[in-house]
């Protein structure tokens, strides 16, 4: 299915994700799943990885501690949570 083919993101955006991982500051992430449904999660960014030709943000959900992998080209918006 060509719609599901990974579309590389701009290098500057990738660099922002790298910085988020290094700083460890939680993010509010808005993303779409494979079916096109939109989700909002608060994540502690852990790592970036490449699998099968696609890039992913690995994070831990703040709400339940579950680990998730979000494909970078499906992330619509990611913003740092306000510092307390």
C-alpha positions in Angstrom: 0.0 0.0 0.0 1.8 3.2 -1.2 -0.1 5.4 1.3 1.7 3.7 4.2 5.1 4.2 2.7 7.4 6.1 5.1 8.0 9.8 4.1 11.2 11.2 5.6 10.8 14.2 7.8 12.9 17.4 7.5 16.4 17.1 9.2 15.6 20.1 11.4 12.5 18.4 12.8 14.5 15.2 13.4 17.1 17.3 15.3 14.3 18.7 17.5 13.3 15.1 18.4 16.9 14.3 19.2 17.1 17.3 21.5 13.9 16.2 23.2 15.4 12.8 23.9 18.7 14.3 25.2 16.8 16.7 27.5 14.3 14.1 28.6 11.6 16.6 28.8 8.0 15.2 28.4 6.1 16.1 25.2 2.5 16.4 24.2 2.4 14.5 20.9 -0.5 14.6 18.4 -0.2 11.7 15.9 -2.2 9.5 13.5 -2.2 5.7 13.6 -2.2 3.4 10.6 -6.0 3.6 10.3 -5.9 7.5 10.3 -7.3 8.0 13.8 -5.8 11.0 15.6 -4.4 10.5 19.2 -2.9 12.8 21.8 -0.4 11.4 24.3 2.0 12.9 26.8 5.3 11.1 26.4 8.7 11.0 28.0 11.0 10.7 24.9 13.5 7.8 25.3 15.1 7.3 21.9 14.9 7.5 18.1 15.2 4.3 16.1 15.1 3.1 12.5 13.3 -0.1 11.6 12.4 -1.4 8.1 13.2 1.9 6.5 11.1 4.1 8.8 12.1 6.3 11.7 10.4 6.2 15.1 10.2 8.1 18.4 10.3 5.7 21.3 8.7 7.1 24.4 7.1 6.2 27.7 3.5 7.4 28.2 3.3 9.7 31.2 -0.2 8.4 32.2 0.5 4.6 32.4 4.3 4.1 31.9 3.7 2.0 28.7 6.4 2.2 26.0 5.3 3.2 22.5 6.8 3.7 19.1 5.5 6.5 17.0 6.5 6.7 13.3 7.9 10.1 12.8 6.0 10.9 9.6 2.7 10.3 11.5 3.4 12.8 14.2 1.4 15.9 13.5 2.7 18.0 16.4 5.0 17.6 19.4 5.4 20.3 22.1 7.3 20.2 25.4 5.1 20.1 28.5 5.3 23.3 30.6 8.0 23.0 33.3 6.6 22.9 36.9 
